[in-house]
Amino acid sequence: MNTSPVSALPGRPDPDALVAQLQAEQKQAARGRLRIYFGSNAGVGKTYAMLAAAQRERQGGRSVLVGLVETHDRAETAQQLQGLELLPRRALAYQGRQLAEFDLDAALARAPDVLLLDELAHSNVAGSRHPKRWQDVRELLDAGISVWTTLNVQHLESLNDVVAGIVGIKVHETVPDQMFDEADEVVVVDIPPEELLRRLKSGKVYAPDQAERASHSFFRLGNLLALRELALRRTADRVDEDMRDYRRERAIGEVWPARERLLVAVAGRAGDDALVRQVARMVRRLDADWIVAYVDAPQRQHRPRSAQAALLRTLALAARLGAETVTLPGADVAQALVAFARERNASRLVLAQPPRPPWSPWRWWTASLPDRLARLHPDMEVLVLAGGQKSVRGELPLVSVEKAASLAWQGYLGATLACLAATLLAELLMRVFEPANVVMLFLLVVVLSALRWGRGPGAWAALLSVLCFDFFFVPPRDSFHVNDTQYLFTFSLMLGVALVCGQLMARLRHEARVAAERERRAGALARLARDLSAALTREQVVQIALGTVSGVFHAQAALMLADDSEALELAPGSLCVVDESIARWVMDHGRHAGQGTDTLPAAPARYVPLAAPVHMRGVLVLQLQQPGHLDVPEEQRLLEACASQVALALERLHFVAVAQQTQLAMEGERMRNTLLAAVSHDLRTPLTTILGAAEAAQRHAGKEGAAEMLAQIQHQAQAMRQLVENLLDMARLQQGGVHLRHEWLPLDEVVGSALRQMKTSLAGRTVSTDLPADLPLLKLDGLLMERVLVNLLDNAVKYTSPGTGLHIGACVEGAELRLGLRDQGPGLPAGLVAESLFEPFTRGQAESTVSGIGLGLALARRIVEAHGGRIKAMAAEPGPGTEFVIHLPVGEPPPMD
């Protein structure tokens, strides 16, 4: 029999892929649909085509709302707005002026079938929820609203540098390619460039003065042809992606046997943005995954802040274009890249290698990075793209051994002062030691300089140490002239050893710093996980989360937790001010907001969703002391990991509470079933007897035996009444506790009342009592204590043979009164724990034919304990039999007249 999986059969779709596709379709069904009217340039008629289609939709009965449309004073476009409902714009203050912007909240509240929103790449006014309009569109789509919008090819992020190279103008308003690729429909609006130029001259695109300037700059025929080709090619790429999706969905055969993964190496150069955009276009054609990596090598640790900021912008750009970003620690760039490529199974490595200057002395002494990568990983394909753009100031070339460094002047000054101090100290030591021994002092200075300030000051300290040693201590002194040529070898060796030691110490310093950072992040996450695993209450989770997160990120933290109705409430102990509207948005959408994000970036705090696998548990709020702290990708991942740990802890507590409630419900259901089964059995037996005796008594009324039948009716009715009373008493005790009506009573009255109540059941038995006359009065609830004795007597009657005797005795033992009831029955069953007899629905013999549901002794213990006493069962001494002993406190009765 063939047991191979279905996915292995030719022509059959992969079941896992079908499940993933079904889940994606369900998620997509709840979203709105995005239609983009795409063109090569302004003036081709995108807005006009969108409004014309909207008119047709309105006539078809769908609700169409114009969120924002820019007509640019074009009469034909403005005429298409007639009959369409316009959404009032929102007024925002900006630099002393009132600007009219798109009202996102009003559009969400209206929830039309179709919303028209022109110019997808538009930048919103500061103070809006999102800095970009495409982010507004994404929120509208998540809310289930279909959006129609317009876009020009020059605004696509991956083509930004290409367009800048064609037209000579840098376009700053861009849209991620992912937004374009995820659109449900792309409608290409195209006209020949000659027709566009005629429209421009006739004033149908811009006003006459603007059209004249545009025709000499942007609207040149060559520019229009190139932009038209870009738009058509980009649309063709999207059609090709749709075709590949169609083939995969219907298992028509994979285009490639395995999905490719590209690793892109960046170094913080000005050309890295162009590299990232070029690779983004490449992976779109290849349908591949890609990772952008930066190696934090020791030689790069002293980059200027401008280079660090440029690197962070490059990584953020890569993330927007759909790449995974990572920073790799490592002493050697090539080895770190190769190790990571093998770990992630990257098939290609892409990097930009600027040409080395012909005057560089390292051109002939060191291997280039691509050569070293090819030697270390010959199976991996290395793509080298020309890095012709000029590097930013202070930038370091991407090679495995880098000799030039830009360091702060404080490091060089410190190394210089250290060498001068060593020279003064050596002058004193020369009176005792030989010059060869003094050399070690200068080597120590070099090592300490490299360890303190890095490799640049370390190399400077090495050179300066050789010069100082030569000038001050080598004959002839106070001169760089050397009489003995052996000192030249000493100088060379000293310089070489100093440089090697300095480089090693600089590398050690870098690796120690990287290890310390990684240990800090790993230790913080481990401590948080350990502490949260031991938390038993929500208050403990809040205290641990706020304390840990505040310390790790140097911020004031707050927690907004969701209750069962998903309402957010501020957790006690929160340290920063929280905007509830932002927190509500983050809770609803499950995305970051606030400082450093694309949603309300002007907010003073960062809002992080606490997303658990099953449900959203709340929002973590951070008000950072250093706003740029979370720009580092590793810190962002650490924050997400901490938020995930907190969310998991909250979800664990929630499900623990659910489990406890479920356990209680199951236990209650079990007790209810037991009770119903027992009651149905024990009520049916006396009822059957009562009904039979009553019928017989009716037939034999006035005859012999009628009195006996009536006695049976009375006996069974009393048994049923006692059973019902036990049930009612236990129900009252379980529901509202025991409420005692204390009175000072003599014990013999309570015992006598119980014996009178059990007179019928005790018929034929001998009951002996030993109640001394000097027994003190007891503060009791007479009715409840009588119920205890009745249940004990009933239990003795049921489990002993007819005719056996019972004994009731009492005595004072210290501050307690001991009351015992002893029978002459078979005693406790072997192996039975006496304490278990007092549990509800527990019986001494599981298979006993004796009627009862096991509530009598449980009720007795509850009543005795409510009186401050205790009850226990034991074997009778002397045996056989069982004895139940009650201990009650003896109080001080009030004085009697």
Order of alpha helices (4+ residues) and beta strands (2+ residues): alpha-beta-alpha-beta-alpha-beta-beta-beta-alpha-beta-alpha-beta-alpha-alpha-beta-alpha-alpha-alpha-beta-alpha-beta-alpha-beta-alpha-beta-alpha-beta-alpha-alpha-alpha-alpha-alpha-beta-beta-alpha-beta-beta-beta-alpha-alpha-beta-alpha-beta-beta-alpha-beta-beta-alpha-beta-beta
